[in-house]
């Protein structure tokens, strides 16, 4: 590619290049910019949809391939532009560049277009052909806009597309190849060195932990060889999160490296053998290279619980399973990973517990009780709660089974078993009932397994990160500016803060199924400002608005639906406004029609959130459980609103007015202290920062909202730390603290009038 560019430089004749003014005269630049902007938004959102679809199907390699191809295409275009600038300076041939405007990301090669073409070229073999076709159309529109504006030449555009295609082909060749199989010859030599002398080595798939397995035939016996590779980062993070969230007695071992995992597995299996269990004996441990180790066990054919027929699950087998666990516990060995794949049956009929790699020795009473709870739940999945509890009582005794009751919690189950139980949500409750039937004296109070909830962990992490960023920025703050705001801008901010109370009242008037009075509805919104100082963000206002509609004559279902529609309208306006502000915040070279870094970041985060909700069942269920009470009955309410355009316009207009007034209030609050940030950048900061801060469990998002807004203004909008701090404090004073007093008066008045 570099040779092609240099050849063009040497042979190009400026006389062959047409006048760029002819291209610019075809269509106005403003229209081209609008069309290209819409096309860029469509391409980015469709790319997020395509990535989410692949993540749902767990096609991680495809996601890595397309993202790596896009990054390589962008980097290659920037590198080539930099090389040309270093070699030629501003003396570039007109056949490649018609102006000196732009930077290394757009002149002469267009880095965004190269990245988009690389993404499309790398994603061709996958599904969603219609989505890919729409993305290609969007890229073509942007390319045409760049060419018609006269910003680039036809040859530079062709070379840009060629760079993207070449980068995608390189990535397809590199990432698209299958993972090479292990070096079987070296594995055989290692087994020979250990004196095992295999005659043949045959692959037999993977175990339930994803480790590759082989069967080795020797002169007198069969061996099972298991390869252990590097632990994926997700496994380390899951164990680390469990160590943070759960108490020490309930948390699994951390096991950071391959050596730790191998030594820990060997220790557990030797301890199980010493306890007299039926697990296959570990014979040898070795390594092939620094990232691959192997374990050699005696070969025992087993079938997991999920593959056993009902006839195999008689009482004798259930008692044998409990016997195996009791043998482990007699030596204070905890399994910690009991589940449907870990409970197996040998060909000789004996039960066996496999998968000891995450267990622990010298385990305490909590770990042993959690094992009993996990095995009880595992058996209940196949034979039902009553038979599972009866088998436990026969093997362990009534008192031991009674002690299990406080540990029957979803958070205390191993991850694989927890996923299986999600499809049987009533299982744990039925198990508790059966234990209470067999042991009426069983303690009913559950033990506290969590050290802190995951939401608290996330809040602490985010608050710490923002706090560190602020600590880095605040030493240069001129504190004298806080006491000297501009009166005109401050007055404007006051007016906008009052408008932000009127706007939700207008929205509620539009979405309400009954006729409301404007003044009383405004009082309800002020009362919501009072209520939110004692409730998490959004919760108090939802409850108060629902109560108000019920008092005004709406049915409970109608009131909940109306408030749900208002929430849906807020979400429907939030995402487009966020993306639009991110696009408009581009302050670089508007003629190249490429999306800004802020837009890429916003769309990337939105796509990642959508992919996480679609690909992670737990997050999807949590989101649905949280939204279902607010959005139940929304569809009939929306259909009713569609038939009344005036109400629909008033509702959505009030919702849009609320967001716009708050963004403008924050903007003029910053202007009051001398900073002049872009309105679009302030919009991005408010919409994203308020959403992030409102997720905090503090009343009204107090503390988290301020930290997110100040951090966003200094990093995204480029506002000096002093002006950002002052502006945010003024904004929160006007929109959060000052409405509290009139809100208290409104709340008291509405209560006296029995309006809420």
C-alpha positions in Angstrom: 0.0 0.0 0.0 2.8 2.4 0.8 4.5 1.6 -2.5 1.2 2.4 -4.3 1.0 5.8 -2.6 4.5 6.6 -3.4 4.0 5.7 -7.0 1.0 8.0 -7.2 3.1 10.8 -5.7 5.8 10.4 -8.3 3.7 10.1 -11.4 0.7 12.3 -10.7 0.2 15.5 -12.7 -1.8 18.3 -11.1 -3.3 19.3 -14.5 -5.4 16.1 -14.5 -7.3 17.1 -11.4 -10.6 18.8 -11.8 -11.7 21.9 -9.9 -13.1 20.9 -6.5 -15.5 23.9 -6.6 -17.5 22.0 -9.3 -18.1 19.2 -6.8 -19.0 21.5 -4.0 -21.6 23.3 -6.2 -23.5 20.1 -6.8 -25.0 19.9 -3.3 -24.8 22.3 -0.4 -22.3 21.3 2.3 -24.9 21.6 5.1 -27.1 19.0 3.4 -24.2 16.7 2.8 -23.2 17.1 6.5 -26.8 16.2 7.6 -27.0 13.1 5.4 -23.5 11.9 6.3 -24.3 12.4 10.0 -27.4 10.3 9.8 -25.6 7.7 7.8 -22.8 7.6 10.4 -25.3 7.2 13.3 -27.0 4.3 11.4 -23.7 2.6 10.7 -22.5 2.8 14.3 -25.9 1.6 15.8 -26.2 -1.3 13.3 -22.6 -2.3 14.1 -23.6 -2.5 17.7 -26.6 -4.6 16.8 -24.4 -7.0 14.8 -21.9 -7.3 17.7 -24.7 -7.9 20.2 -26.2 -10.7 17.9 -22.9 -12.5 17.8 -22.4 -12.2 21.5 -25.8 -13.8 22.1 -24.6 -16.7 20.0 -21.3 -16.7 22.0 -19.3 -16.1 18.8 -16.5 -14.2 20.6 -14.0 -14.8 17.8 -16.2 -13.0 15.3 -16.5 -10.0 17.6 -12.7 -9.9 18.1 -12.2 -10.3 14.4 -14.4 -7.4 13.3 -13.3 -5.0 16.0 -9.6 -5.8 15.4 -10.1 -5.3 11.7 -11.8 -1.9 12.2 -9.0 -0.8 14.6 -6.3 -2.0 12.2 -7.9 -0.2 9.3 -8.1 3.0 11.3 -4.5 2.7 12.4 -3.2 1.8 9.0 -4.8 4.9 7.4 -3.5 7.2 10.1 0.0 5.7 9.8 0.1 6.1 6.0 -1.2 9.7 6.3 1.6 10.4 8.9 4.2 8.9 6.7 3.1 11.0 3.7 3.0 14.1 5.8 6.5 13.5 7.1 7.9 12.8 3.6 6.1 15.5 1.6 4.8 18.0 4.1 2.2 20.2 2.4 3.5 19.4 -1.1 1.1 16.5 -1.7 -0.1 15.9 -5.3 -3.5 17.2 -6.1 -4.6 13.8 -7.3 -4.5 12.7 -3.6 -5.4 15.8 -1.7 -7.2 19.0 -2.6 -6.6 20.9 0.6 -4.4 21.0 3.7 -7.4 21.0 6.0 -7.9 18.0 8.2 -5.5 15.9 10.2 -3.8 12.6 9.9 -7.1 10.8 10.5 -8.7 12.2 7.3 -6.2 13.6 4.8 -5.5 12.1 2.3 -6.8 8.7 3.5 -10.1 8.7 5.5 -9.5 6.6 8.6 -13.1 6.3 9.6 -14.1 5.0 6.1 -11.1 2.6 6.2 -12.3 1.3 9.6 -15.9 0.9 8.4 -14.9 -1.0 5.3 -12.6 -3.2 7.3 -15.4 -4.0 9.7 -17.8 -4.8 6.8 -15.2 -7.0 5.0 -14.4 -8.9 8.2 -18.1 -9.5 9.0 -19.1 -10.8 5.6 -19.3 -14.5 6.3 -21.7 -14.1 9.3 -25.5 -13.8 9.5 -27.6 -10.7 9.5 -27.2 -10.0 5.8 -29.8 -7.2 5.8 -28.0 -5.4 8.7 -24.7 -5.7 6.8 -26.3 -4.4 3.7 -27.7 -1.4 5.5 -24.3 -0.7 7.0 -22.7 -0.9 3.6 -25.3 1.6 2.3 -24.5 4.0 5.1 -20.8 3.8 4.5 -21.4 4.4 0.8 -23.5 7.5 1.6 -20.7 8.9 3.8 -18.1 8.2 1.1 -20.2 10.0 -1.5 -20.7 13.0 0.8 -16.9 13.2 1.4 -16.3 13.1 -2.4 -19.1 15.5 -3.4 -18.0 18.0 -0.8 -14.6 18.2 -2.5 -12.8 17.2 0.7 -11.1 14.3 -0.9 -10.3 12.9 -4.3 -11.7 9.9 -6.1 -8.2 8.2 -6.0 -7.8 8.9 -2.3 -11.2 7.4 -1.6 -10.4 4.3 -3.7 -7.1 3.9 -1.8 -9.0 4.3 1.5 -11.4 1.5 0.6 -8.4 -0.6 -0.5 -6.7 -0.1 2.9 -9.8 -1.2 4.8 -10.2 -4.3 2.6 -6.5 -5.3 2.9 -6.6 -4.9 6.7 -9.7 -7.0 7.0 -8.2 -9.8 4.9 -5.1 -9.8 7.1 -7.2 -10.1 10.2 -9.4 -12.8 8.7 -6.3 -14.8 7.9 -4.8 -14.3 11.4 -7.8 -14.4 13.8 -10.0 -16.6 11.6 -7.8 -19.6 11.7 -8.7 -22.3 14.2 -6.8 -22.8 17.4 -4.0 -25.3 16.7 -4.3 -28.6 18.6 -1.8 -29.4 21.3 1.5 -31.0 20.4 0.6 -34.7 20.9 4.1 -35.8 20.2 5.5 -33.8 23.0 2.7 -35.0 25.3 3.7 -38.6 24.5 7.3 -37.8 25.3 6.4 -36.3 28.6 4.4 -39.3 29.5 7.3 -41.6 28.5 9.6 -39.5 30.7 7.2 -40.1 33.6 7.4 -43.9 33.0 3.8 -44.3 31.8 4.8 -45.3 28.2 1.5 -44.8 26.2 1.0 -46.9 23.1 -1.6 -44.4 21.7 -3.2 -41.2 22.6 -6.8 -40.4 21.5 -8.7 -37.2 22.1 -12.1 -37.6 23.8 -13.5 -34.1 24.0 -13.6 -31.8 26.9 -14.7 -32.0 30.6 -17.4 -29.8 32.1 -14.7 -27.2 32.9 -13.7 -26.9 29.3 -10.3 -28.7 29.7 -9.3 -31.0 26.8 -9.1 -34.7 27.6 -7.2 -37.7 26.1 -7.3 -41.4 26.7 -3.9 -43.1 26.7 -3.5 -46.8 26.2 -0.6 -48.5 27.9 0.4 -52.2 28.1 -1.6 -52.9 31.3 -4.1 -50.1 31.8 -5.9 -47.0 30.4 -5.1 -43.5 31.5 -7.0 -40.2 31.3 -4.9 -37.2 30.5 -6.4 -33.7 31.1 -4.8 -30.6 29.7 -5.0 -27.4 31.7 -4.5 -24.1 29.8 -4.4 -20.5 30.9 -7.4 -19.5 33.0 -9.5 -17.0 31.1 -9.7 -13.5 32.5 -13.4 -13.9 33.1 -12.7 -16.8 35.5 -10.3 -14.7 37.6 -12.6 -11.7 37.7 -15.5 -13.9 38.8 -13.5 -15.4 41.6 -12.2 -12.0 42.6 -15.7 -10.6 42.7 -16.9 -13.6 44.7 -14.0 -12.9 47.2 -15.2 -9.3 47.5 -18.9 -9.9 47.7 -19.0 -13.1 49.8 -17.6 -13.7 53.2 -14.4 -15.7 53.4 -16.1 -18.9 54.5 -18.4 -18.9 51.4 -15.9 -17.5 48.8 -13.9 -19.8 46.5 -10.1 -19.7 46.4 -8.7 -17.0 44.1 -6.1 -19.1 42.2 -4.5 -16.4 40.0 -2.1 -18.5 37.9 -1.8 -21.8 36.1 0.7 -23.1 38.7 -1.7 -22.3 41.5 -4.5 -24.1 39.8 -2.5 -27.2 39.1 -1.1 -27.4 42.6 -4.5 -26.8 44.1 -6.1 -29.5 42.0 -3.4 -32.0 42.8 -3.7 -31.2 46.5 -7.5 -31.7 46.5 -7.4 -35.0 44.5 -4.7 -36.4 46.8 -6.8 -35.5 49.8 -9.9 -37.1 48.2 -7.9 -40.3 47.6 -6.7 -40.3 51.2 -10.4 -39.9 52.3 -11.3 -43.1 50.5 -13.6 -41.7 47.8 -14.4 -43.3 44.5 -12.8 -40.5 42.4 -10.2 -41.6 39.9 -6.7 -41.5 41.4 -4.3 -38.9 40.3 -1.1 -40.5 39.0 1.1 -37.8 37.7 1.4 -34.0 37.0 3.5 -32.3 34.4 3.7 -29.4 32.0 4.2 -29.0 28.2 5.1 -25.4 28.2 4.7 -22.4 30.5 1.0 -22.0 29.5 -0.1 -25.7 29.4 0.0 -28.4 32.1 -1.5 -31.9 32.3 -2.9 -34.2 34.9 -2.8 -38.0 34.5 -5.4 -40.1 36.2 -6.5 -43.7 36.1 -9.3 -44.0 33.5 -12.8 -44.5 34.9 -15.8 -44.3 32.7 -18.5 -42.1 34.3 -21.8 -40.6 33.3 -23.0 -37.3 34.8 -26.3 -36.9 36.7 -27.8 -35.2 33.7 -27.4 -38.3 31.5 -28.6 -40.9 34.0 -32.0 -42.6 33.5 -34.6 -42.4 36.2 -34.2 -46.1 36.9 -30.5 -45.4 37.8 -31.5 -42.9 40.5 -32.7 -45.3 43.2 -32.3 -44.8 46.9 -29.1 -46.8 47.0 -27.5 -44.5 44.5 -28.6 -41.4 46.3 -27.3 -42.8 49.6 -24.0 -43.6 47.9 -23.7 -39.9 46.7 -24.1 -38.7 50.2 -21.6 -41.2 51.4 -19.0 -39.8 49.0 -19.6 -36.3 50.2 -19.5 -37.5 53.8 -16.0 -39.1 53.2 -14.7 -35.8 51.9 -16.1 -33.9 54.9 -14.7 -36.4 57.3 -11.2 -35.1 56.3 -12.5 -31.4 56.3 -12.4 -31.3 52.5 -15.0 -29.1 50.9 -16.0 -29.6 47.2 -17.4 -26.1 46.5 -18.4 -27.0 42.9 -21.2 -29.6 43.3 -23.6 -29.5 40.4 -25.4 -31.7 37.8 -22.1 -32.3 36.0 -20.0 -33.0 39.1 -22.3 -35.8 40.4 -21.5 -38.9 38.3 -22.1 -42.7 38.3 -19.3 -45.1 37.5 -19.9 -48.2 35.3 -19.6 -50.4 38.4 -22.6 -48.5 39.9 -20.7 -46.4 42.5 -21.3 -42.7 42.8 -18.4 -40.3 42.3 -17.9 -36.6 42.8 -15.7 -35.0 40.1 -14.4 -31.5 39.5 -12.5 -30.8 42.8 -10.3 -28.1 41.3 -12.0 -25.2 43.3 -12.4 -27.1 46.6 -10.6 -26.4 49.8 -8.9 -28.3 52.6 -9.2 -27.6 56.3 -12.7 -26.3 55.5 -14.9 -24.7 58.1 -18.4 -25.6 59.0 -19.9 -23.0 56.7 -18.1 -24.5 53.6 -19.3 -28.0 54.6 -22.9 -26.8 55.1 -22.8 -25.0 51.7 -21.6 -28.3 50.1 -24.6 -30.1 51.7 -27.0 -27.4 50.4 -25.5 -27.7 46.9 -25.8 -31.5 46.8 -29.4 -31.3 48.2 -30.3 -28.8 45.5 -28.5 -30.9 42.8 -30.4 -34.0 43.7 -33.7 -32.1 43.9 -33.3 -31.1 40.3 -33.6 -34.7 39.3 -35.5 -36.6 41.9 -37.6 -33.8 43.5 -37.3 -32.0 46.8 -38.9 -34.8 49.0 -36.7 -37.6 47.8 -33.6 -35.4 48.0 -34.4 -34.4 51.6 -35.3 -37.9 52.7 -32.0 -39.3 51.3 -30.1 -36.5 53.2 -31.9 -37.4 56.4 -31.0 -41.1 56.0 -27.3 -40.3 55.4 -26.6 -37.3 57.5 -29.3 -37.3 60.2 -32.0 -34.9 61.0 -29.8 -32.3 62.9 -27.3 -32.0 60.1 -30.0 -31.5 57.5 -31.7 -29.0 59.8 -28.4 -27.0 59.9 -28.5 -26.8 56.1 -31.7 -24.7 56.0 -30.0 -21.3 56.6 -27.6 -22.0 53.8 -30.2 -22.7 51.1 -29.6 -19.4 49.3 -29.0 -18.8 45.6 -25.9 -16.7 46.3 -24.3 -19.6 48.2 -24.7 -22.1 45.3 -21.8 -22.9 42.9 -22.2 -20.9 39.6 -23.2 -23.9 37.4 -25.8 -25.0 39.9 -27.1 -21.4 40.3 -27.7 -21.2 36.5 -29.6 -24.5 36.6 -31.8 -23.4 39.5 -32.9 -20.2 37.6 -35.2 -22.3 35.5 -36.8 -23.8 38.7 -37.4 -20.7 40.8 -39.6 -22.5 43.2 -37.1 -25.2 43.9 -35.3 -23.7 46.9 -38.6 -22.7 48.5 -39.9 -26.3 48.2 -36.7 -27.6 49.6 -37.1 -25.3 52.6 -40.6 -26.6 53.2 -39.4 -30.2 53.0 -36.6 -29.6 55.5 -39.1 -27.9 57.9 -41.4 -30.9 57.5 -38.6 -33.3 58.4 -36.9 -31.1 61.0 -39.5 -28.7 62.6 -36.7 -27.3 64.9 -34.6 -26.2 61.9 -33.5 -22.5 62.2 -35.4 -20.4 59.7 -33.2 -17.3 59.7 -30.8 -17.4 56.8 -27.1 -16.8 57.4 -25.5 -13.6 56.0 -23.3 -15.0 53.2 -22.7 -11.6 51.5 -20.1 -9.2 52.7 -21.7 -6.5 50.5 -24.1 -6.6 47.6 -22.6 -6.4 44.0 -24.4 -3.0 43.5 -22.5 -1.6 46.5 -19.2 -2.9 45.0 -19.9 -1.2 41.7 -20.9 2.0 43.4 -17.7 2.1 45.4 -15.6 1.3 42.4 -17.2 4.1 40.3 -17.1 6.6 43.1 -13.4 5.8 43.8 -12.5 6.2 40.1 -14.3 9.5 39.8 -12.9 10.7 43.2 -9.3 10.0 42.0 -10.0 11.9 38.8 -11.3 14.8 40.7 -8.4 14.7 43.2 -6.1 15.0 40.2 -8.0 18.0 38.8 -8.9 20.0 41.9 -5.4 21.1 43.1 -5.4 23.8 40.3 -8.9 25.2 41.2 -9.1 28.9 41.8 -11.6 28.9 44.7 -12.3 32.6 44.4 -14.3 32.1 41.2 -17.0 30.2 43.1 -18.2 33.4 44.9 -18.3 35.5 41.7 -20.9 34.1 39.2 -22.3 36.3 36.4 -25.7 37.6 37.5 -27.3 37.4 34.0 -26.4 33.8 33.4 -27.3 32.9 37.0 -30.8 34.4 36.5 -31.2 32.5 33.3 -30.3 29.3 35.2 -32.9 30.1 37.8 -35.6 30.4 35.1 -34.5 27.1 33.5 -34.6 25.4 36.9 -38.2 26.5 37.3 -39.0 25.3 33.8 -37.6 21.9 34.7 -40.4 21.6 37.3 -43.1 22.7 34.9 -42.0 20.3 32.2 -42.8 16.9 34.0 -46.2 18.4 35.0 -47.0 19.0 31.3 -45.8 15.4 30.5 -48.0 14.0 33.2 -51.0 16.0 31.9 -50.5 14.4 28.5 -50.0 10.8 29.7 -52.7 10.9 32.4 -55.9 8.8 31.6 -57.9 11.4 33.6 -58.2 15.1 33.4 -55.8 16.9 35.7 -55.4 20.5 36.9 -52.1 22.2 35.9 -51.5 24.0 39.2 -52.0 21.0 41.3 -49.9 18.8 39.0 -47.1 21.4 39.3 -47.4 21.2 43.1 -47.1 17.4 42.9 -43.8 17.8 41.0 -42.5 20.2 43.7 -43.6 17.6 46.3 -41.5 15.0 44.4 -38.5 17.3 44.8 -39.1 17.0 48.6 -39.6 13.3 48.6 -36.5 12.5 46.5 -34.1 13.7 49.3 -35.0 10.5 51.2 -35.4 8.0 48.3 -33.1 6.7 45.6 -33.2 8.7 42.3 -36.6 8.4 40.6 -38.3 6.1 43.1 -40.1 8.8 45.1 -41.4 10.7 42.1 -42.8 7.5 40.6 -44.6 6.5 43.7 -46.0 10.1 44.3 -47.2 10.5 40.7 -48.9 7.1 40.8 -50.6 8.0 44.1 -51.7 11.4 42.7 -53.3 9.8 39.6 -55.2 7.3 41.8 -56.5 10.1 44.0 -57.7 12.0 40.9 -59.9 9.1 39.9 -57.7 6.8 37.8 -57.6 3.1 38.5 -54.5 1.7 40.0 -53.6 -0.2 36.8 -54.2 2.9 34.8 -52.1 5.1 37.1 -49.2 2.6 36.9 -49.5 2.4 33.1 -49.5 6.2 32.7 -46.4 6.6 34.9 -44.8 3.7 32.9 -45.5 5.4 29.7 -43.8 8.6 31.0 -40.8 6.5 31.9 -40.8 4.9 28.5 -41.0 8.3 26.9 -38.0 9.5 28.9 -36.0 6.6 27.7 -37.2 7.1 24.1 -35.9 10.7 24.2 -32.7 10.0 26.2 -31.0 7.7 23.8 -31.5 9.7 20.6 -30.6 13.0 22.4 -27.4 11.4 23.8 -26.3 10.1 20.4 -27.3 13.4 18.7 -25.3 15.5 21.2 -22.4 13.1 20.9 -22.4 13.7 17.1 -22.8 17.4 17.4 -20.0 17.7 19.9 -17.4 17.0 17.1 -15.3 20.2 17.0 -12.6 18.9 14.7 -12.7 19.2 10.9 -16.4 19.1 9.9 -15.6 18.7 6.2 -14.4 15.1 6.6 -17.9 13.9 7.8 -16.4 11.4 10.3 -17.9 10.8 13.7 -16.2 12.2 16.7 -14.5 10.2 19.4 -17.3 11.2 21.8 -19.8 9.7 19.4 -17.8 6.5 19.0 -17.5 6.2 22.8 -21.2 6.9 23.4 -22.4 4.4 20.8 -19.8 1.9 22.0 -21.0 2.1 25.6 -24.7 1.9 24.5 -23.9 -1.1 22.3 -21.9 -2.8 25.1 -24.8 -2.3 27.5 -27.3 -3.7 24.9 -25.0 -6.6 24.3 -24.6 -7.3 28.0 -28.4 -7.2 28.5 -28.9 -9.5 25.5 -26.0 -11.9 26.1 -26.1 -12.3 29.9 -29.3 -13.9 31.1 -28.9 -12.7 34.7 -28.7 -9.0 33.6 -31.5 -9.4 31.2 -33.8 -10.9 33.9 -32.8 -8.2 36.4 -33.6 -5.5 33.9 -36.9 -7.1 33.1 -37.8 -7.6 36.7 -37.0 -3.9 37.4 -38.9 -2.6 34.4 -41.9 -4.9 34.5 -43.8 -3.2 37.4 -43.4 0.2 35.7 -44.2 -0.9 32.1 -47.0 -3.3 32.8 -50.1 -2.2 30.8 -48.1 0.3 28.8 -49.1 -1.0 25.4 -52.9 -0.4 25.9 -52.1 3.1 27.2 -49.9 3.8 24.2 -52.6 2.7 21.8 -55.0 4.9 23.6 -52.6 7.9 23.3 -52.0 7.3 19.6 -55.7 8.0 19.0 -55.3 11.3 20.8 -52.4 13.1 19.1 -52.8 16.2 21.2 -52.2 14.3 24.5 -49.4 12.3 22.9 -47.6 15.5 21.7 -48.1 17.1 25.1 -46.7 14.1 26.9 -43.6 13.7 24.7 -43.2 17.5 24.5 -43.1 17.8 28.3 -40.6 14.9 28.5 -38.3 16.5 25.9 -38.7 19.9 27.5 -37.6 18.5 30.8 -34.3 17.1 29.4 -33.6 20.2 27.3 -34.2 22.6 30.2 -31.9 20.6 32.5 -29.1 20.5 29.9 -29.5 24.3 29.3 -29.5 24.9 33.0 -26.2 23.1 33.4 -24.8 24.9 30.4 -25.7 28.4 31.6 -24.5 27.5 35.1 -21.1 26.9 33.7 -21.3 30.0 31.5 -21.9 31.9 34.8 -18.3 31.2 35.8 -16.6 32.2 32.6 -16.2 28.9 30.8 -17.6 28.5 27.3 -18.1 24.8 26.6 -19.9 23.4 23.6 -23.6 22.9 24.3 -23.6 19.5 22.7 -20.7 18.4 24.9 -22.5 19.6 28.0 -25.5 17.6 26.7 -23.5 14.4 26.5 -22.1 15.0 30.0 -25.5 15.6 31.6 -27.3 12.8 29.8 -24.6 10.2 30.5 -23.5 11.6 33.9 -27.0 11.9 35.3 -27.8 8.3 34.2 -24.7 6.9 35.8 -25.0 8.9 39.0 -28.7 8.1 39.3 -27.8 4.4 39.5 -26.2 5.1 42.9 -28.3 4.0 45.9 -27.9 7.4 47.6 -31.0 9.7 47.8 -31.4 11.6 44.5 -28.0 10.2 43.4 -26.4 12.6 45.9 -22.7 12.6 45.5 -22.6 10.3 42.5 -24.3 12.7 40.2 -22.0 15.6 41.2 -18.9 13.5 40.8 -20.0 12.1 37.4 -20.9 15.6 36.1 -17.7 17.3 37.2 -15.6 14.4 35.9 -17.4 14.5 32.5 -17.2 18.3 32.1 -13.4 18.3 32.7 -12.6 15.3 30.5 -15.2 15.5 27.7 -16.3 19.1 27.5 -12.8 20.5 28.4 -14.1 22.8 31.1 -11.5 23.9 33.7 -11.9 22.2 37.0 -12.8 25.4 38.8 -15.6 26.3 36.4 -16.8 22.7 36.3 -17.0 22.5 40.1 -18.7 25.8 40.5 -21.1 25.2 37.7 -22.2 21.8 38.9 -22.6 23.1 42.5 -24.8 26.0 41.2 -26.8 23.6 39.0 -27.4 21.1 41.8 -28.3 24.0 44.2 -31.0 25.2 41.8 -32.4 21.8 40.7 -32.0 19.7 43.8 -31.6 21.7 47.0 -33.6 24.9 46.5 -36.8 23.1 45.5 -36.8 21.1 48.7 -38.5 23.9 50.8 -41.3 24.7 48.4 -41.6 20.9 47.9 -42.1 20.4 51.6 -44.8 23.1 51.6 -46.5 21.6 48.5 -46.3 18.1 50.1 -48.0 19.3 53.2 -50.7 21.2 51.2 -51.4 18.2 49.0 -51.7 15.9 52.1 -54.2 18.3 53.7 -56.2 18.3 50.5 -56.0 14.5 50.3 -54.5 14.9 46.8 -51.7 12.4 47.5 
